[in-house]
Every structure is written in C-alpha cells, then in structure tokens.
C-alpha cells in the first residue's frame, strides 16, 4: 500500500479534478477529515496498541469489496444540517479515493521492496523494507508535487485532533459520524464478519485512535533531526537495530539511487504472470489520482441524488487493493526486483543514532 503522504497528495489531487469548484472550500473547511479519510482501511493496520483490535478488517478491506464499504457508509451519512455532517461527508470522499491509489502503486512497492519468505533465511534482509520504501516514495512525491522535504510536512497538523476521551469536544459529533460510517460500511461489505460483531464500533474507535497515535509518532515534522520533542529518540533501539527506522521518514530523498524509477526501467508485476511495466512512481501516483477522481465524481453525483449509491460503489470497484489478476482477485507475490533498501536503512539508522548520542551523551534504549 502507499503510505500516508502519498494518499493525502493524490487524494487531494483527485478531489480537485473531480470537483474543481468545490474542492478548495471543502479542504478549507474540513480538510483534516478528508485527509484522514484518504488513509482508508490502513487505520486498521495501525490498530496494534488497543484491544479489541480491528486489524482483520484492514485485511478484508484490502482484499475485496471496497466499493461496498463506501456504498454502505452512505446509508448513515448525516443530513447536511446535522452536527458533524460536513466532516463526515469530507471523510467519505477521502475514503473513496483510497482504493485507486493503492491499486496503482502497490505492485510497484512490492516489486522494489521484496518481502521475507518462510524457509528462506536470506530473505529476512527484506524485513522492514516495504514500509521504509513507502516513506522514501512519499518523500519523492512530496518533493516533486509540493517542493517540500519531509521535515516541512506536519502530518499531525494535516489531520484532525484526536477525540476527547469524554467525547465532549466540539468534534464529538464528527467522530461519532465517522465511526458510524465505518460500522455501516463494513457491515454492508462483510456481513458474515461484521454484522454479528457487537464490538465493531469499539474496534473502529480503537483503530482511529491508534492510527492517529501512529501518525503523530511518525510525523516527519517531529522526527526530523533538527526538531525538539521529548521522545524524539523513542524509535531508536540499538538492540533492535536498523529496522527501527523502517517507519520513520528519511531526512531527504536518497541521492545516487532511483527509488521512483524516473529512468523508466522495465520491472515485472510481482504476481509473476508476465506483466511488465516501465512506469515511474510519479506516473503511477498520477494514474491513481485520475482513477480516484472518476470514483469521486460518481460519489458526488450519488450524494447529489443524481445517481445511485450502487453506481458509486461500481466506480470505486471491488477488486483487491494489492496484487490482483485480471479479474481483480488477490494474488501472492512471486517475483521482485528489490532495491538496496537495507543499506539505506542502515545508513539512516547510523546517522540518527550518532545524532542521538551527540544530543544525549549516550545511546538511546541502552
């Protein structure tokens, strides 16, 4: 899957193409909710801290039926005059953008990251490379589309503030509406798993809370080596080694390497079915944004009553968000062309560890 900044940048681009007249106003009034919606079911993958967990819903949503989630969520969208309605509508639009961007970029990421394989000890060198490459690609896209380095992108400021534990803050109705969107959407898409799950809304609540915690902990504006924060070395652990930087944004896009395939070298589809591509990550993000714009146009038409919710679901599609065959069915990865990401991770870790020792006068997590 693409990481959080790619989903934000490509999602915003899709919205501008789908609704040229209304996009600026929506982003000005409810942009944080749209950007959180752009993260789609990735929030469930981040649900690693709080139980009951909704992790399995992240797996389901990436395998099949994503359009049905959005269609089901539409049934509980608040009326326009209700509290939280504007935020919920923005969140739903962001949610609808996620699938196309994942489908466009995921094969590229898997091909160039590799993956650990059971029974092949040498493949352990690829552990952590997938999320690290996602963040390298985020840095490249951010530099190209916005002219920014990761440290200049405050991820926490781009997203809503976490809900009050008492639910009494002014965003309370919006958070309640977003939880309801997910519960209705998951129930519609996966009735056997979700409709009998009496803890479903609690799982959604935990996933949202853990995701916001994750985005804060890995916020490139706060993990940059020139920034002050109380726990700024928390991700460094000499016992765990270089993989502790897998989820941290690199200080800058790496030089002397072409992670985005700007040279347009041929690469194989990881499913091993013979498909080849020369697409760069920039081209794939562009293609994902264009496909997402089509999905958003269909959703906007349905929200205006000009089309059916089913037409929006069809435009978003039910195919896998990862590797898929021609019918959209999930496929396991079989072939790859990994970049030397381990060396990049080791260099990033060594640089950050040396800096931490200078700052603290000792190594962190000793």
LUMMAR-194536 format. One record per residue (C-alpha): residue number from 1; residue in three letters; x, y, z. Coordinates in Angstrom, 2 decimals. Each point is the difference from the previous one (the first is absolute). Layout:
<rs>
+-----+------+---------+---------+---------+
: seq : type :      c1 :      c2 :      c3 :
+-----+------+---------+---------+---------+
: NUM :  ALA :       X :       Y :       Z :
...
+-----+------+---------+---------+---------+
</rs>
This chain:
<rs>
+-----+------+---------+---------+---------+
: seq : type :      c1 :      c2 :      c3 :
+-----+------+---------+---------+---------+
:   1 :  UNK :    0.00 :    0.00 :    0.00 :
:   2 :  UNK :    1.05 :    3.58 :   -0.44 :
:   3 :  UNK :    0.86 :    1.88 :    3.20 :
:   4 :  UNK :   -1.87 :    2.89 :    1.55 :
:   5 :  UNK :    1.50 :    2.96 :   -1.86 :
:   6 :  UNK :   -0.53 :   -1.55 :   -3.43 :
:   7 :  UNK :   -3.64 :   -0.64 :    0.90 :
:   8 :  UNK :   -0.41 :    3.61 :    1.11 :
:   9 :  UNK :    1.69 :    1.54 :   -3.04 :
:  10 :  UNK :   -1.66 :   -2.26 :   -2.57 :
:  11 :  UNK :   -3.35 :    0.19 :    1.79 :
:  12 :  UNK :    0.01 :    3.80 :   -0.01 :
:  13 :  UNK :    0.97 :   -0.02 :   -3.67 :
:  14 :  UNK :   -2.88 :   -2.38 :   -0.75 :
:  15 :  UNK :   -2.43 :    2.28 :    1.85 :
:  16 :  UNK :    1.13 :    3.06 :   -1.93 :
:  17 :  UNK :   -0.52 :   -1.84 :   -3.29 :
:  18 :  UNK :   -3.38 :   -1.42 :    1.04 :
:  19 :  UNK :   -1.38 :    3.25 :    1.43 :
:  20 :  UNK :    2.00 :    2.98 :   -1.30 :
:  21 :  UNK :   -2.45 :    2.54 :    1.42 :
:  22 :  UNK :   -0.56 :   -1.53 :    3.42 :
:  23 :  UNK :    3.33 :   -1.62 :    0.90 :
:  24 :  UNK :    1.66 :    3.10 :    1.44 :
:  25 :  UNK :   -2.96 :    0.78 :    2.25 :
:  26 :  UNK :   -0.25 :   -3.59 :    1.24 :
:  27 :  UNK :    3.72 :   -0.17 :    0.79 :
:  28 :  UNK :   -0.16 :    3.37 :    1.76 :
:  29 :  UNK :   -2.94 :   -1.00 :    2.19 :
:  30 :  UNK :    0.51 :   -3.73 :    0.54 :
:  31 :  UNK :    3.38 :   -0.81 :   -1.52 :
:  32 :  UNK :    1.32 :   -1.95 :    3.02 :
:  33 :  UNK :   -2.99 :   -2.36 :   -0.17 :
:  34 :  UNK :    0.42 :   -0.51 :   -3.74 :
:  35 :  UNK :    3.70 :   -0.80 :    0.47 :
:  36 :  UNK :   -0.74 :   -2.47 :    2.78 :
:  37 :  UNK :   -2.60 :   -1.61 :   -2.27 :
:  38 :  UNK :    2.69 :   -0.32 :   -2.67 :
:  39 :  UNK :    1.78 :   -2.49 :    2.28 :
:  40 :  UNK :   -2.89 :   -2.39 :   -0.58 :
:  41 :  UNK :    0.23 :   -3.41 :    1.72 :
:  42 :  UNK :    3.69 :    0.51 :    0.79 :
:  43 :  UNK :   -1.22 :    1.24 :    3.38 :
:  44 :  UNK :   -0.77 :   -3.61 :    0.91 :
:  45 :  UNK :    3.60 :   -1.05 :   -0.75 :
:  46 :  UNK :    1.11 :    2.61 :    2.53 :
:  47 :  UNK :   -2.31 :   -1.45 :    2.67 :
:  48 :  UNK :    2.88 :   -1.72 :    1.80 :
:  49 :  UNK :   -0.31 :    1.56 :    3.48 :
:  50 :  UNK :   -3.62 :   -0.08 :    1.07 :
:  51 :  UNK :   -2.36 :   -2.96 :    0.40 :
:  52 :  UNK :   -2.39 :   -1.08 :   -1.33 :
:  53 :  UNK :    1.86 :    0.37 :   -3.27 :
:  54 :  UNK :   -1.47 :    0.44 :   -3.46 :
:  55 :  UNK :    3.14 :   -1.20 :   -1.81 :
:  56 :  UNK :   -1.89 :   -2.73 :   -1.88 :
:  57 :  UNK :   -2.29 :    2.61 :   -1.55 :
:  58 :  UNK :    3.04 :    1.64 :   -1.55 :
:  59 :  UNK :    0.87 :   -3.33 :   -1.61 :
:  60 :  UNK :   -3.55 :   -0.52 :   -1.29 :
:  61 :  UNK :   -0.30 :    3.52 :   -1.38 :
:  62 :  UNK :    3.24 :   -0.32 :   -1.93 :
:  63 :  UNK :   -0.98 :   -3.37 :   -1.46 :
:  64 :  UNK :   -3.47 :    0.67 :   -1.40 :
:  65 :  UNK :   -3.20 :    2.01 :    0.09 :
:  66 :  UNK :    1.32 :    3.51 :    0.60 :
:  67 :  UNK :   -2.70 :    1.73 :   -2.02 :
:  68 :  UNK :   -2.67 :   -1.66 :    2.13 :
:  69 :  UNK :    1.54 :    1.56 :    3.11 :
:  70 :  UNK :   -0.56 :    3.48 :   -1.41 :
:  71 :  UNK :   -3.48 :   -0.91 :   -1.24 :
:  72 :  UNK :   -0.95 :   -1.35 :    3.42 :
:  73 :  UNK :    1.44 :    3.04 :    1.75 :
:  74 :  UNK :   -2.19 :    2.29 :   -2.10 :
:  75 :  UNK :   -3.11 :   -1.44 :    1.69 :
:  76 :  UNK :    0.92 :    1.62 :    3.33 :
:  77 :  UNK :    1.48 :    3.25 :   -1.25 :
:  78 :  UNK :   -1.48 :    2.80 :    2.16 :
:  79 :  UNK :   -2.36 :    2.52 :   -1.53 :
:  80 :  UNK :    1.78 :    3.18 :   -1.11 :
:  81 :  UNK :   -1.38 :    2.05 :    2.88 :
:  82 :  UNK :    1.01 :   -2.49 :    2.69 :
:  83 :  UNK :    3.09 :    0.54 :    2.21 :
:  84 :  UNK :    3.01 :   -1.77 :   -1.47 :
:  85 :  UNK :   -1.58 :   -0.35 :   -3.44 :
:  86 :  UNK :    2.60 :    2.06 :   -1.88 :
:  87 :  UNK :    2.89 :   -1.92 :    1.58 :
:  88 :  UNK :   -1.66 :   -3.36 :   -0.66 :
:  89 :  UNK :   -0.62 :    0.87 :   -3.65 :
:  90 :  UNK :    3.62 :    1.09 :   -0.42 :
:  91 :  UNK :    1.19 :   -3.21 :    1.67 :
:  92 :  UNK :   -2.16 :   -2.10 :   -2.34 :
:  93 :  UNK :    1.46 :    1.73 :   -3.06 :
:  94 :  UNK :    3.52 :   -0.63 :    1.26 :
:  95 :  UNK :   -0.92 :   -3.62 :    0.67 :
:  96 :  UNK :   -1.18 :   -0.40 :   -3.59 :
:  97 :  UNK :    3.38 :    1.17 :   -1.35 :
:  98 :  UNK :    2.05 :   -2.67 :    1.76 :
:  99 :  UNK :   -0.63 :   -3.06 :   -2.16 :
: 100 :  UNK :    1.20 :    1.33 :   -3.35 :
: 101 :  UNK :    3.24 :    1.33 :    1.45 :
: 102 :  UNK :    0.79 :   -3.30 :    1.71 :
: 103 :  UNK :   -0.74 :   -2.00 :   -3.14 :
: 104 :  UNK :    2.23 :    2.25 :   -2.08 :
: 105 :  UNK :    3.02 :    0.04 :    2.31 :
: 106 :  UNK :    0.00 :   -3.25 :    1.96 :
: 107 :  UNK :    1.56 :   -2.26 :   -2.69 :
: 108 :  UNK :    2.85 :    2.50 :   -0.42 :
: 109 :  UNK :    0.72 :    0.06 :    3.74 :
: 110 :  UNK :   -0.06 :   -3.78 :    0.36 :
: 111 :  UNK :    2.26 :   -0.47 :   -3.03 :
: 112 :  UNK :    2.68 :    2.39 :    1.19 :
: 113 :  UNK :   -0.20 :   -0.80 :    3.73 :
: 114 :  UNK :   -0.02 :   -3.80 :   -0.01 :
: 115 :  UNK :   -1.41 :   -1.93 :    2.94 :
: 116 :  UNK :    1.10 :   -2.57 :    2.61 :
: 117 :  UNK :   -0.86 :   -3.57 :   -1.05 :
: 118 :  UNK :   -0.49 :   -2.94 :    2.39 :
: 119 :  UNK :    2.81 :   -2.51 :   -0.21 :
: 120 :  UNK :    2.37 :    2.43 :   -1.75 :
: 121 :  UNK :    2.21 :    1.57 :    2.68 :
: 122 :  UNK :    1.74 :    2.25 :   -2.53 :
: 123 :  UNK :   -3.32 :    1.72 :   -0.72 :
: 124 :  UNK :   -0.05 :    1.36 :    3.57 :
: 125 :  UNK :    2.14 :    2.83 :   -1.38 :
: 126 :  UNK :   -3.22 :    1.35 :   -1.54 :
: 127 :  UNK :   -1.84 :    0.32 :    3.31 :
: 128 :  UNK :   -1.01 :    3.61 :    0.53 :
: 129 :  UNK :    0.89 :    0.95 :   -3.58 :
: 130 :  UNK :   -3.61 :    0.30 :   -1.15 :
: 131 :  UNK :   -1.05 :    2.74 :    2.46 :
: 132 :  UNK :    3.37 :    1.72 :   -0.34 :
: 133 :  UNK :   -0.34 :    0.15 :   -3.79 :
: 134 :  UNK :   -3.52 :    1.39 :    0.40 :
: 135 :  UNK :    1.43 :    2.90 :    1.97 :
: 136 :  UNK :    2.86 :    0.55 :   -2.44 :
: 137 :  UNK :   -2.60 :    0.19 :   -2.78 :
: 138 :  UNK :   -2.10 :    2.38 :    2.09 :
: 139 :  UNK :    3.08 :    2.23 :    0.28 :
: 140 :  UNK :    0.55 :   -0.10 :   -3.76 :
: 141 :  UNK :   -3.61 :    0.79 :   -0.82 :
: 142 :  UNK :   -0.10 :    2.79 :    2.58 :
: 143 :  UNK :    3.13 :    1.57 :   -1.48 :
: 144 :  UNK :   -1.33 :   -0.24 :   -3.56 :
: 145 :  UNK :   -3.59 :    1.07 :    0.52 :
: 146 :  UNK :    0.44 :    2.47 :    2.87 :
: 147 :  UNK :    3.70 :    0.92 :    0.00 :
: 148 :  UNK :    0.30 :   -1.05 :    3.65 :
: 149 :  UNK :    2.29 :   -2.23 :    2.02 :
: 150 :  UNK :   -1.65 :   -2.35 :    2.52 :
: 151 :  UNK :    0.93 :    2.19 :    3.00 :
: 152 :  UNK :   -2.11 :    2.81 :   -1.46 :
: 153 :  UNK :   -3.15 :   -2.16 :   -0.10 :
: 154 :  UNK :   -1.79 :    0.05 :    3.35 :
: 155 :  UNK :   -2.13 :   -3.11 :   -0.23 :
: 156 :  UNK :   -1.72 :    0.57 :    3.34 :
: 157 :  UNK :   -1.10 :    3.48 :   -1.06 :
: 158 :  UNK :   -1.43 :   -1.43 :   -3.23 :
: 159 :  UNK :   -2.32 :   -2.37 :    1.89 :
: 160 :  UNK :   -2.74 :    0.48 :    2.61 :
: 161 :  UNK :    0.94 :    0.18 :    3.65 :
: 162 :  UNK :   -0.71 :   -3.22 :    1.91 :
: 163 :  UNK :   -3.45 :   -0.12 :    1.57 :
: 164 :  UNK :   -0.48 :    0.96 :    3.61 :
: 165 :  UNK :   -0.13 :   -3.08 :    2.27 :
: 166 :  UNK :   -3.30 :    1.30 :    1.34 :
: 167 :  UNK :   -1.34 :    0.71 :   -3.48 :
: 168 :  UNK :   -0.89 :    3.52 :    1.10 :
: 169 :  UNK :    2.12 :    2.05 :   -2.41 :
: 170 :  UNK :   -1.61 :    1.82 :   -2.91 :
: 171 :  UNK :    1.15 :   -2.69 :   -2.44 :
: 172 :  UNK :   -1.87 :   -2.67 :    1.97 :
: 173 :  UNK :   -2.87 :   -0.29 :   -2.50 :
: 174 :  UNK :    2.48 :   -0.31 :   -2.87 :
: 175 :  UNK :    1.87 :   -2.86 :    1.67 :
: 176 :  UNK :   -3.30 :   -1.73 :    0.76 :
: 177 :  UNK :   -1.03 :    0.38 :   -3.64 :
: 178 :  UNK :    3.29 :   -1.42 :   -1.28 :
: 179 :  UNK :   -0.32 :   -3.02 :    2.29 :
: 180 :  UNK :   -3.51 :   -0.54 :   -1.32 :
: 181 :  UNK :    1.21 :    0.26 :   -3.61 :
: 182 :  UNK :    2.50 :   -2.77 :    0.58 :
: 183 :  UNK :   -2.43 :   -2.22 :    1.90 :
: 184 :  UNK :   -2.64 :    0.27 :   -2.73 :
: 185 :  UNK :    2.53 :   -0.39 :   -2.79 :
: 186 :  UNK :    1.68 :   -3.07 :    1.46 :
: 187 :  UNK :   -3.38 :   -1.53 :    0.77 :
: 188 :  UNK :   -1.10 :    0.45 :   -3.61 :
: 189 :  UNK :    3.23 :   -1.29 :   -1.53 :
: 190 :  UNK :    0.72 :   -2.88 :    2.39 :
: 191 :  UNK :   -3.29 :   -1.04 :    1.61 :
: 192 :  UNK :    1.26 :   -3.32 :    1.33 :
: 193 :  UNK :    2.92 :    1.63 :    1.81 :
: 194 :  UNK :   -1.50 :    3.32 :    1.06 :
: 195 :  UNK :   -3.72 :   -0.27 :    0.55 :
: 196 :  UNK :    0.38 :   -2.37 :    2.95 :
: 197 :  UNK :    2.97 :    1.93 :    1.41 :
: 198 :  UNK :   -1.45 :    1.76 :    3.05 :
: 199 :  UNK :    3.41 :    1.63 :    0.55 :
: 200 :  UNK :    0.16 :    1.47 :   -3.51 :
: 201 :  UNK :   -0.30 :    3.68 :    0.92 :
: 202 :  UNK :    2.50 :   -0.47 :    2.82 :
: 203 :  UNK :    2.46 :   -1.52 :   -2.48 :
: 204 :  UNK :   -0.51 :    2.94 :   -2.35 :
: 205 :  UNK :    0.52 :    2.43 :    2.88 :
: 206 :  UNK :    3.20 :   -1.77 :    1.03 :
: 207 :  UNK :    1.28 :   -0.08 :   -3.58 :
: 208 :  UNK :   -0.55 :    3.74 :   -0.41 :
: 209 :  UNK :    1.73 :    0.74 :    3.32 :
: 210 :  UNK :    2.96 :   -2.25 :   -0.73 :
: 211 :  UNK :    0.35 :    1.38 :   -3.52 :
: 212 :  UNK :    0.13 :    3.58 :    1.27 :
: 213 :  UNK :    2.58 :   -1.08 :    2.58 :
: 214 :  UNK :    2.05 :   -1.63 :   -2.78 :
: 215 :  UNK :   -0.20 :    3.07 :   -2.24 :
: 216 :  UNK :    1.12 :    2.19 :    2.90 :
: 217 :  UNK :    2.87 :   -2.34 :    0.96 :
: 218 :  UNK :    1.29 :   -0.13 :   -3.60 :
: 219 :  UNK :   -0.79 :    3.61 :   -0.89 :
: 220 :  UNK :    2.97 :    1.11 :   -2.15 :
: 221 :  UNK :   -0.25 :    3.52 :    1.42 :
: 222 :  UNK :    0.76 :   -1.42 :    3.46 :
: 223 :  UNK :    2.42 :   -2.85 :   -0.74 :
: 224 :  UNK :    2.31 :    2.24 :   -2.02 :
: 225 :  UNK :    3.44 :    0.26 :    1.59 :
: 226 :  UNK :   -0.21 :    3.77 :    0.38 :
: 227 :  UNK :   -3.23 :   -0.05 :    1.99 :
: 228 :  UNK :   -0.54 :   -0.10 :    3.74 :
: 229 :  UNK :   -2.41 :   -2.41 :    1.62 :
: 230 :  UNK :    0.07 :   -1.77 :    3.30 :
: 231 :  UNK :   -0.01 :   -3.50 :   -1.50 :
: 232 :  UNK :    1.86 :    0.79 :   -3.21 :
: 233 :  UNK :    2.26 :   -3.05 :    0.33 :
: 234 :  UNK :   -2.76 :   -2.43 :    0.97 :
: 235 :  UNK :    0.19 :   -1.86 :   -3.31 :
: 236 :  UNK :    3.74 :   -0.73 :    0.35 :
: 237 :  UNK :    0.92 :   -3.25 :    1.71 :
: 238 :  UNK :    3.51 :   -1.39 :   -0.37 :
: 239 :  UNK :   -1.22 :   -3.46 :    0.95 :
: 240 :  UNK :   -2.49 :   -0.05 :   -2.86 :
: 241 :  UNK :    2.41 :    1.65 :   -2.43 :
: 242 :  UNK :   -0.53 :    1.65 :   -3.35 :
: 243 :  UNK :   -3.59 :   -1.14 :   -0.47 :
: 244 :  UNK :   -1.09 :    2.50 :    2.64 :
: 245 :  UNK :    0.09 :    2.68 :   -2.71 :
: 246 :  UNK :   -2.31 :   -1.93 :   -2.35 :
: 247 :  UNK :   -2.97 :    2.23 :    0.88 :
: 248 :  UNK :    1.91 :    3.27 :    0.36 :
: 249 :  UNK :    0.15 :    2.42 :   -2.90 :
: 250 :  UNK :    3.53 :    0.41 :   -1.37 :
: 251 :  UNK :    1.53 :    3.40 :    0.41 :
: 252 :  UNK :    0.10 :    0.44 :   -3.77 :
: 253 :  UNK :   -0.63 :   -1.91 :   -3.19 :
: 254 :  UNK :    3.07 :   -2.24 :   -0.54 :
: 255 :  UNK :    2.57 :    1.08 :   -2.57 :
: 256 :  UNK :    1.77 :   -2.43 :   -2.31 :
: 257 :  UNK :   -3.01 :   -2.31 :   -0.22 :
: 258 :  UNK :   -3.22 :    0.05 :   -2.00 :
: 259 :  UNK :   -2.73 :   -1.29 :    2.35 :
: 260 :  UNK :   -2.76 :    1.63 :   -2.08 :
: 261 :  UNK :    1.31 :   -1.57 :   -3.23 :
: 262 :  UNK :    0.23 :    3.37 :   -1.71 :
: 263 :  UNK :    2.27 :   -1.66 :   -2.58 :
: 264 :  UNK :   -3.02 :   -2.15 :   -0.93 :
: 265 :  UNK :    1.81 :   -3.31 :    0.16 :
: 266 :  UNK :   -2.14 :   -3.07 :   -0.67 :
: 267 :  UNK :   -1.26 :   -1.84 :    3.09 :
: 268 :  UNK :   -2.12 :   -3.15 :    0.39 :
: 269 :  UNK :   -3.41 :   -0.19 :    1.60 :
: 270 :  UNK :    0.65 :   -1.82 :    3.29 :
: 271 :  UNK :   -2.75 :   -2.55 :   -0.67 :
: 272 :  UNK :    2.36 :   -1.63 :   -2.53 :
: 273 :  UNK :   -2.64 :   -0.19 :   -2.74 :
: 274 :  UNK :    2.23 :    1.58 :   -2.64 :
: 275 :  UNK :   -1.24 :    3.58 :    0.26 :
: 276 :  UNK :    2.75 :    2.61 :   -0.32 :
: 277 :  UNK :   -0.01 :    3.75 :    0.51 :
: 278 :  UNK :    2.31 :    2.97 :   -0.42 :
: 279 :  UNK :   -2.13 :    2.31 :    2.09 :
: 280 :  UNK :    1.63 :    2.25 :    2.55 :
: 281 :  UNK :   -1.55 :    0.55 :    3.42 :
: 282 :  UNK :   -0.93 :    3.51 :   -1.11 :
: 283 :  UNK :   -1.92 :   -1.40 :   -2.97 :
: 284 :  UNK :   -1.74 :   -2.54 :    2.21 :
: 285 :  UNK :   -1.00 :    2.63 :    2.56 :
: 286 :  UNK :   -1.33 :    2.11 :   -2.88 :
: 287 :  UNK :   -1.96 :   -2.97 :   -1.38 :
: 288 :  UNK :   -1.35 :   -0.78 :    3.45 :
: 289 :  UNK :   -1.13 :    3.59 :    0.48 :
: 290 :  UNK :   -1.76 :   -0.02 :   -3.37 :
: 291 :  UNK :   -1.81 :   -3.27 :    0.75 :
: 292 :  UNK :   -0.89 :    1.27 :    3.48 :
: 293 :  UNK :   -1.43 :    3.16 :   -1.58 :
: 294 :  UNK :   -2.39 :   -2.15 :   -2.04 :
: 295 :  UNK :   -1.11 :   -1.76 :    3.19 :
: 296 :  UNK :   -0.52 :    3.34 :    1.76 :
: 297 :  UNK :   -2.07 :    1.36 :   -2.90 :
: 298 :  UNK :   -2.28 :   -3.03 :    0.30 :
: 299 :  UNK :   -0.25 :    0.42 :    3.77 :
: 300 :  UNK :   -0.73 :    3.72 :   -0.26 :
: 301 :  UNK :   -2.75 :   -0.74 :   -2.53 :
: 302 :  UNK :   -1.49 :   -2.55 :    2.40 :
: 303 :  UNK :    0.19 :    2.46 :    2.90 :
: 304 :  UNK :   -1.89 :    2.57 :   -2.12 :
: 305 :  UNK :   -2.69 :   -2.58 :   -0.78 :
: 306 :  UNK :    0.95 :   -0.09 :   -3.68 :
: 307 :  UNK :    1.14 :   -3.63 :    0.07 :
: 308 :  UNK :   -0.42 :   -3.05 :    2.18 :
: 309 :  UNK :    2.35 :   -0.98 :    2.84 :
: 310 :  UNK :    0.58 :   -3.24 :   -1.92 :
: 311 :  UNK :    1.48 :    1.99 :   -2.90 :
: 312 :  UNK :    2.52 :    1.56 :    2.39 :
: 313 :  UNK :    0.86 :   -3.45 :    1.34 :
: 314 :  UNK :    0.53 :   -1.27 :   -3.54 :
: 315 :  UNK :    2.25 :    2.95 :   -0.86 :
: 316 :  UNK :    2.16 :   -0.67 :    3.06 :
: 317 :  UNK :    0.05 :   -3.72 :   -0.75 :
: 318 :  UNK :    0.21 :   -3.21 :    1.97 :
: 319 :  UNK :    3.42 :   -1.20 :   -1.18 :
: 320 :  UNK :    2.93 :   -0.61 :    2.32 :
: 321 :  UNK :    1.96 :    3.07 :    1.04 :
: 322 :  UNK :    3.27 :   -1.94 :   -0.15 :
: 323 :  UNK :    1.18 :   -2.49 :   -2.59 :
: 324 :  UNK :   -2.86 :   -1.21 :   -2.18 :
: 325 :  UNK :   -0.59 :   -2.02 :   -3.15 :
: 326 :  UNK :   -2.03 :    1.21 :   -2.97 :
: 327 :  UNK :   -3.22 :   -0.72 :    1.91 :
: 328 :  UNK :    1.14 :    2.00 :    3.03 :
: 329 :  UNK :    0.55 :   -3.05 :    2.19 :
: 330 :  UNK :    2.90 :    0.13 :    2.49 :
: 331 :  UNK :    3.26 :   -1.58 :   -1.08 :
: 332 :  UNK :    3.07 :   -0.89 :    2.09 :
: 333 :  UNK :    3.32 :    1.66 :   -0.89 :
: 334 :  UNK :    2.36 :   -2.26 :   -1.93 :
: 335 :  UNK :    2.65 :    2.19 :   -1.65 :
: 336 :  UNK :    1.77 :    3.20 :    1.01 :
: 337 :  UNK :    2.88 :    2.29 :   -0.87 :
: 338 :  UNK :    0.99 :    1.37 :    3.42 :
: 339 :  UNK :    1.89 :    3.24 :    0.42 :
: 340 :  UNK :    2.91 :    0.11 :    2.50 :
: 341 :  UNK :   -2.35 :    1.27 :    2.69 :
: 342 :  UNK :    1.74 :   -1.77 :    2.85 :
: 343 :  UNK :    3.11 :    2.10 :   -0.62 :
: 344 :  UNK :   -2.12 :    3.16 :   -0.02 :
: 345 :  UNK :   -1.66 :   -1.00 :    3.26 :
: 346 :  UNK :    3.34 :   -0.78 :    1.63 :
: 347 :  UNK :    1.39 :    3.37 :   -1.10 :
: 348 :  UNK :   -3.09 :    1.84 :    1.26 :
: 349 :  UNK :    0.17 :   -1.84 :    3.32 :
: 350 :  UNK :    3.74 :    0.66 :    0.45 :
: 351 :  UNK :   -0.48 :    3.70 :   -0.74 :
: 352 :  UNK :   -2.87 :    0.33 :    2.45 :
: 353 :  UNK :    1.72 :   -2.06 :    2.70 :
: 354 :  UNK :    3.16 :    2.12 :   -0.24 :
: 355 :  UNK :   -2.12 :    3.13 :    0.28 :
: 356 :  UNK :   -1.86 :   -1.37 :    3.01 :
: 357 :  UNK :    3.29 :   -0.79 :    1.76 :
: 358 :  UNK :    1.22 :    3.53 :   -0.61 :
: 359 :  UNK :   -3.26 :    1.43 :    1.31 :
: 360 :  UNK :   -0.32 :   -2.24 :    3.03 :
: 361 :  UNK :    3.59 :   -0.91 :    0.73 :
: 362 :  UNK :   -0.99 :   -3.66 :   -0.17 :
: 363 :  UNK :   -1.71 :   -2.45 :   -2.32 :
: 364 :  UNK :   -3.78 :   -0.23 :    0.29 :
: 365 :  UNK :   -1.67 :   -3.18 :    1.27 :
: 366 :  UNK :    3.22 :   -1.46 :    1.45 :
+-----+------+---------+---------+---------+
</rs>
